[in-house]
Amino acid sequence: GVAASAFLVTIGTSAPVQIDGKQLYAIAAREGNDNALMLCHYTDDDKVFAPRTISLALTGGASKYDMYLLDQAHDMALVGQVDAQNEITIAPNSVVLLTATC
């Protein structure tokens, strides 16, 4: 999560973000054509194993985003691309960073 947070800081300007649901956290940044969103599904309950599906409705110009994943198997690795209007699934105690591909 530290690398993702640092990346958001380099963009420079925080952007509004709305997320609904328990154990979901988000922060976004935008400056010109650069924009990114970091999502976290955090729980301290060892009995929560179900991933969460999140509907994206990203605005700001980019139609596609690179998706980086931080979890037990990935260390902020690029795992694919998603459309700005799409759904993603995130496992408990994972972080996803979406960066505009313009």
LUMVEXMAR-657494 format. One record per residue (C-alpha): residue number from 1; residue in one letter; x, y, z. Coordinates in pm, 1 decimal. Layout:
+-----+------+----------+----------+----------+
| seq | type |        X |        Y |        Z |
+-----+------+----------+----------+----------+
| NUM |    A |        X |        Y |        Z |
...
+-----+------+----------+----------+----------+
***
This chain:
+-----+------+----------+----------+----------+
| seq | type |        X |        Y |        Z |
+-----+------+----------+----------+----------+
|   1 |    G |      0.0 |      0.0 |      0.0 |
|   2 |    V |    292.0 |    239.2 |     59.7 |
|   3 |    A |    402.7 |    236.6 |   -306.7 |
|   4 |    A |     45.1 |    298.8 |   -420.7 |
|   5 |    S |      6.0 |    585.4 |   -174.3 |
|   6 |    A |    334.6 |    737.2 |   -287.9 |
|   7 |    F |    221.3 |    717.4 |   -650.2 |
|   8 |    L |    -97.7 |    906.4 |   -564.9 |
|   9 |    V |    108.7 |   1177.2 |   -394.5 |
|  10 |    T |    320.2 |   1226.2 |   -708.8 |
|  11 |    I |      5.6 |   1303.9 |   -907.7 |
|  12 |    G |    -49.4 |   1591.4 |   -673.3 |
|  13 |    T |   -419.0 |   1673.8 |   -632.8 |
|  14 |    S |   -667.7 |   1468.7 |   -435.9 |
|  15 |    A |   -989.5 |   1389.4 |   -618.0 |
|  16 |    P |  -1333.3 |   1316.4 |   -474.4 |
|  17 |    V |  -1424.6 |    951.6 |   -439.0 |
|  18 |    Q |  -1740.3 |    782.6 |   -315.5 |
|  19 |    I |  -1747.7 |    422.2 |   -199.7 |
|  20 |    D |  -2022.7 |    233.2 |    -24.7 |
|  21 |    G |  -1977.0 |    -73.6 |    189.1 |
|  22 |    K |  -1810.6 |   -198.8 |    501.7 |
|  23 |    Q |  -1440.5 |   -278.3 |    494.6 |
|  24 |    L |  -1386.7 |    -82.5 |    170.5 |
|  25 |    Y |  -1163.0 |    222.5 |    155.1 |
|  26 |    A |  -1061.1 |    443.5 |   -137.1 |
|  27 |    I |   -848.4 |    745.3 |   -223.9 |
|  28 |    A |   -804.7 |    913.7 |   -560.4 |
|  29 |    A |   -581.7 |   1174.6 |   -723.7 |
|  30 |    R |   -597.8 |   1365.8 |  -1049.8 |
|  31 |    E |   -382.6 |   1624.4 |  -1225.2 |
|  32 |    G |   -438.1 |   1692.5 |  -1594.0 |
|  33 |    N |   -446.2 |   1359.0 |  -1777.2 |
|  34 |    D |   -293.4 |   1170.4 |  -1484.5 |
|  35 |    N |   -546.2 |   1007.8 |  -1256.1 |
|  36 |    A |   -546.0 |    711.2 |  -1024.1 |
|  37 |    L |   -760.9 |    535.2 |   -767.2 |
|  38 |    M |   -648.0 |    314.5 |   -479.9 |
|  39 |    L |   -899.4 |     68.8 |   -333.2 |
|  40 |    C |   -852.5 |   -138.4 |    -20.9 |
|  41 |    H |  -1064.6 |   -423.1 |    114.5 |
|  42 |    Y |   -942.5 |   -443.8 |    472.3 |
|  43 |    T |  -1073.3 |   -658.6 |    751.9 |
|  44 |    D |   -926.6 |   -775.0 |   1080.0 |
|  45 |    D |  -1184.1 |  -1054.0 |   1098.3 |
|  46 |    D |  -1005.9 |  -1382.2 |   1019.3 |
|  47 |    K |  -1340.5 |  -1536.6 |    924.1 |
|  48 |    V |  -1399.7 |  -1302.3 |    628.8 |
|  49 |    F |  -1291.3 |  -1482.9 |    313.0 |
|  50 |    A |  -1540.6 |  -1356.5 |     57.7 |
|  51 |    P |  -1412.9 |  -1114.8 |   -204.7 |
|  52 |    R |  -1608.5 |   -796.6 |   -276.8 |
|  53 |    T |  -1728.0 |   -689.5 |   -619.0 |
|  54 |    I |  -1702.2 |   -315.8 |   -678.8 |
|  55 |    S |  -1881.0 |   -133.3 |   -959.9 |
|  56 |    L |  -1659.2 |    133.4 |  -1110.0 |
|  57 |    A |  -1790.2 |    460.3 |  -1248.9 |
|  58 |    L |  -1464.8 |    647.3 |  -1309.5 |
|  59 |    T |  -1473.6 |    991.5 |  -1466.1 |
|  60 |    G |  -1188.9 |   1215.8 |  -1569.4 |
|  61 |    G |  -1119.4 |   1135.5 |  -1929.7 |
|  62 |    A |   -952.9 |    793.9 |  -1933.0 |
|  63 |    S |  -1152.9 |    502.0 |  -2066.2 |
|  64 |    K |   -909.3 |    230.1 |  -1953.2 |
|  65 |    Y |   -704.6 |    182.7 |  -1639.1 |
|  66 |    D |   -404.2 |    -38.5 |  -1562.7 |
|  67 |    M |   -478.3 |   -250.1 |  -1255.5 |
|  68 |    Y |   -203.1 |   -326.1 |  -1004.1 |
|  69 |    L |   -260.7 |   -570.5 |   -718.0 |
|  70 |    L |   -108.7 |   -600.6 |   -373.4 |
|  71 |    D |   -205.9 |   -919.7 |   -192.2 |
|  72 |    Q |    -43.1 |  -1238.7 |    -64.2 |
|  73 |    A |     60.4 |  -1341.5 |   -416.9 |
|  74 |    H |    129.7 |  -1001.6 |   -580.1 |
|  75 |    D |    357.4 |   -715.2 |   -479.5 |
|  76 |    M |    183.5 |   -428.6 |   -663.4 |
|  77 |    A |    205.9 |   -628.8 |   -985.8 |
|  78 |    L |     29.9 |   -525.7 |  -1304.4 |
|  79 |    V |   -251.7 |   -780.4 |  -1342.1 |
|  80 |    G |   -449.0 |   -636.1 |  -1632.5 |
|  81 |    Q |   -662.7 |   -349.3 |  -1755.1 |
|  82 |    V |  -1019.1 |   -248.0 |  -1674.2 |
|  83 |    D |  -1265.9 |    -12.5 |  -1836.1 |
|  84 |    A |  -1366.1 |    302.5 |  -1649.7 |
|  85 |    Q |  -1722.0 |    167.1 |  -1630.2 |
|  86 |    N |  -1671.7 |   -189.6 |  -1512.1 |
|  87 |    E |  -1672.0 |   -419.2 |  -1209.6 |
|  88 |    I |  -1369.4 |   -552.4 |  -1027.9 |
|  89 |    T |  -1342.6 |   -810.1 |   -752.0 |
|  90 |    I |  -1106.3 |   -757.7 |   -462.1 |
|  91 |    A |  -1019.0 |  -1017.5 |   -198.9 |
|  92 |    P |  -1002.3 |   -934.6 |    173.1 |
|  93 |    N |   -685.0 |   -757.9 |    282.8 |
|  94 |    S |   -588.8 |   -660.0 |    -69.0 |
|  95 |    V |   -509.9 |   -328.9 |   -236.2 |
|  96 |    V |   -584.4 |   -238.4 |   -598.5 |
|  97 |    L |   -429.9 |     60.6 |   -773.1 |
|  98 |    L |   -594.4 |    178.8 |  -1094.4 |
|  99 |    T |   -394.2 |    419.2 |  -1311.8 |
| 100 |    A |   -517.8 |    592.7 |  -1626.7 |
| 101 |    T |   -372.6 |    452.5 |  -1945.8 |
| 102 |    C |   -489.8 |    747.8 |  -2163.5 |
+-----+------+----------+----------+----------+
***
